[in-house]
Amino acid sequence: MINQAVFNLLGIAARARKIISGEELVVKEVRNGNAKLVLLANDASKNSSKKIQDKCTYYNVEYHVIGDRYDLGHATGKEARVALAITDKGFASKLSSLLNEK
């Protein structure tokens, strides 16, 4: 149930253009300080997972591993996505509270 609320909110954020998707673009947003929250697919490769998690830890950006690449892609209305960065503070805080409930 919580996952469905998360995916619904991701769809709204995507339509509001507050999401950056793709491994390299997410890393760039984290580095630039624009990413407020990062979501990572649980079926991402080890290299991608480690790179994104290390960047998030270094730059103090909250991240969560949720769903698979197809769930994240479907929620945002795109093809399969391994990583998403939320760039809006409001969306990030609501998603964070939903993800930290479970």
DOSETI-987839 format. One record per residue (C-alpha): residue number from 1; x negated, y, z negated. Coordinates in nm, 4 decimals. Layout:
# residues N
<rec koldo="NUM" x="X" y="Y" z="Z"/>
...
***
This chain:
# residues 102
<rec koldo="1" x="0.0000" y="0.0000" z="0.0000"/>
<rec koldo="2" x="-0.2798" y="0.2394" z="-0.0885"/>
<rec koldo="3" x="-0.4610" y="0.1549" z="0.2351"/>
<rec koldo="4" x="-0.1504" y="0.2422" z="0.4370"/>
<rec koldo="5" x="-0.1327" y="0.5845" z="0.2683"/>
<rec koldo="6" x="-0.5025" y="0.6364" z="0.3420"/>
<rec koldo="7" x="-0.4602" y="0.5435" z="0.7088"/>
<rec koldo="8" x="-0.1517" y="0.7683" z="0.7403"/>
<rec koldo="9" x="-0.3463" y="1.0607" z="0.5960"/>
<rec koldo="10" x="-0.6366" y="0.9844" z="0.8318"/>
<rec koldo="11" x="-0.3960" y="1.0118" z="1.1247"/>
<rec koldo="12" x="-0.2780" y="1.3527" z="1.0070"/>
<rec koldo="13" x="-0.6369" y="1.4706" z="0.9563"/>
<rec koldo="14" x="-0.7284" y="1.3470" z="1.3053"/>
<rec koldo="15" x="-0.4421" y="1.5419" z="1.4610"/>
<rec koldo="16" x="-0.5583" y="1.8484" z="1.2661"/>
<rec koldo="17" x="-0.9088" y="1.7927" z="1.4135"/>
<rec koldo="18" x="-1.0719" y="1.7607" z="1.0712"/>
<rec koldo="19" x="-1.2435" y="1.4272" z="1.1427"/>
<rec koldo="20" x="-1.5758" y="1.3558" z="1.3111"/>
<rec koldo="21" x="-1.6253" y="0.9982" z="1.4299"/>
<rec koldo="22" x="-1.9254" y="0.8013" z="1.5454"/>
<rec koldo="23" x="-2.2395" y="0.7039" z="1.3596"/>
<rec koldo="24" x="-2.4799" y="0.9705" z="1.4890"/>
<rec koldo="25" x="-2.2268" y="1.2542" z="1.4655"/>
<rec koldo="26" x="-2.1365" y="1.1538" z="1.1091"/>
<rec koldo="27" x="-2.5049" y="1.1525" z="1.0075"/>
<rec koldo="28" x="-2.5454" y="1.4972" z="1.1679"/>
<rec koldo="29" x="-2.2420" y="1.6353" z="0.9792"/>
<rec koldo="30" x="-2.3717" y="1.4953" z="0.6496"/>
<rec koldo="31" x="-2.7121" y="1.6550" z="0.7155"/>
<rec koldo="32" x="-2.5538" y="1.9909" z="0.8010"/>
<rec koldo="33" x="-2.3408" y="1.9860" z="0.4859"/>
<rec koldo="34" x="-2.0093" y="1.9844" z="0.6756"/>
<rec koldo="35" x="-1.8984" y="1.6347" z="0.5708"/>
<rec koldo="36" x="-1.6920" y="1.6327" z="0.2515"/>
<rec koldo="37" x="-1.6150" y="1.2586" z="0.2573"/>
<rec koldo="38" x="-1.7385" y="0.9679" z="0.4695"/>
<rec koldo="39" x="-1.5485" y="0.6476" z="0.5458"/>
<rec koldo="40" x="-1.7404" y="0.3454" z="0.6670"/>
<rec koldo="41" x="-1.6003" y="0.0266" z="0.8231"/>
<rec koldo="42" x="-1.6768" y="-0.2907" z="0.6290"/>
<rec koldo="43" x="-1.7833" y="-0.4652" z="0.9499"/>
<rec koldo="44" x="-2.0450" y="-0.2055" z="1.0439"/>
<rec koldo="45" x="-2.3930" y="-0.3368" z="1.1169"/>
<rec koldo="46" x="-2.6413" y="-0.3462" z="0.8300"/>
<rec koldo="47" x="-2.8567" y="-0.0769" z="0.9897"/>
<rec koldo="48" x="-2.5620" y="0.1593" z="1.0412"/>
<rec koldo="49" x="-2.4308" y="0.0982" z="0.6906"/>
<rec koldo="50" x="-2.7690" y="0.1556" z="0.5298"/>
<rec koldo="51" x="-2.8398" y="0.4690" z="0.7317"/>
<rec koldo="52" x="-2.5060" y="0.6307" z="0.6512"/>
<rec koldo="53" x="-2.5029" y="0.5254" z="0.2852"/>
<rec koldo="54" x="-2.8592" y="0.6524" z="0.2343"/>
<rec koldo="55" x="-2.7760" y="0.9883" z="0.3972"/>
<rec koldo="56" x="-2.4608" y="1.0245" z="0.1864"/>
<rec koldo="57" x="-2.6498" y="0.9405" z="-0.1316"/>
<rec koldo="58" x="-2.9339" y="1.1819" z="-0.0515"/>
<rec koldo="59" x="-2.7011" y="1.4708" z="0.0405"/>
<rec koldo="60" x="-2.4577" y="1.3876" z="-0.2418"/>
<rec koldo="61" x="-2.1579" y="1.3155" z="-0.0157"/>
<rec koldo="62" x="-1.8947" y="1.0730" z="-0.1412"/>
<rec koldo="63" x="-1.8455" y="0.7671" z="0.0803"/>
<rec koldo="64" x="-1.6148" y="0.4653" z="0.0790"/>
<rec koldo="65" x="-1.6201" y="0.1362" z="0.2674"/>
<rec koldo="66" x="-1.2664" y="0.0662" z="0.3875"/>
<rec koldo="67" x="-1.1013" y="-0.1494" z="0.6529"/>
<rec koldo="68" x="-1.2723" y="-0.2649" z="0.9673"/>
<rec koldo="69" x="-1.3717" y="-0.0692" z="1.2776"/>
<rec koldo="70" x="-1.0349" y="-0.1334" z="1.4420"/>
<rec koldo="71" x="-0.8403" y="-0.0071" z="1.1379"/>
<rec koldo="72" x="-1.0383" y="0.3181" z="1.1358"/>
<rec koldo="73" x="-1.0039" y="0.3597" z="1.5111"/>
<rec koldo="74" x="-0.6309" y="0.2870" z="1.5086"/>
<rec koldo="75" x="-0.5706" y="0.5305" z="1.2212"/>
<rec koldo="76" x="-0.7354" y="0.8125" z="1.4158"/>
<rec koldo="77" x="-0.5817" y="0.7228" z="1.7516"/>
<rec koldo="78" x="-0.9110" y="0.6217" z="1.9111"/>
<rec koldo="79" x="-1.0998" y="0.3057" z="1.9996"/>
<rec koldo="80" x="-1.2901" y="0.1161" z="1.7295"/>
<rec koldo="81" x="-1.4846" y="0.3488" z="1.4983"/>
<rec koldo="82" x="-1.7547" y="0.2485" z="1.2517"/>
<rec koldo="83" x="-1.7826" y="0.5774" z="1.0611"/>
<rec koldo="84" x="-1.5639" y="0.8811" z="0.9993"/>
<rec koldo="85" x="-1.6551" y="1.2100" z="0.8332"/>
<rec koldo="86" x="-1.3793" y="1.4288" z="0.6878"/>
<rec koldo="87" x="-1.4756" y="1.7948" z="0.7253"/>
<rec koldo="88" x="-1.1823" y="1.9545" z="0.5409"/>
<rec koldo="89" x="-1.1990" y="1.9887" z="0.1628"/>
<rec koldo="90" x="-0.8241" y="1.9377" z="0.1112"/>
<rec koldo="91" x="-0.8022" y="1.6181" z="0.3159"/>
<rec koldo="92" x="-1.1228" y="1.4902" z="0.1547"/>
<rec koldo="93" x="-0.9974" y="1.5436" z="-0.2013"/>
<rec koldo="94" x="-0.6601" y="1.3771" z="-0.1312"/>
<rec koldo="95" x="-0.8271" y="1.0794" z="0.0404"/>
<rec koldo="96" x="-1.0777" y="1.0548" z="-0.2440"/>
<rec koldo="97" x="-0.8013" y="1.0435" z="-0.5053"/>
<rec koldo="98" x="-0.6135" y="0.7745" z="-0.3068"/>
<rec koldo="99" x="-0.9291" y="0.5650" z="-0.2622"/>
<rec koldo="100" x="-1.0342" y="0.5980" z="-0.6258"/>
<rec koldo="101" x="-0.6928" y="0.4812" z="-0.7536"/>
<rec koldo="102" x="-0.7556" y="0.1168" z="-0.6709"/>
***
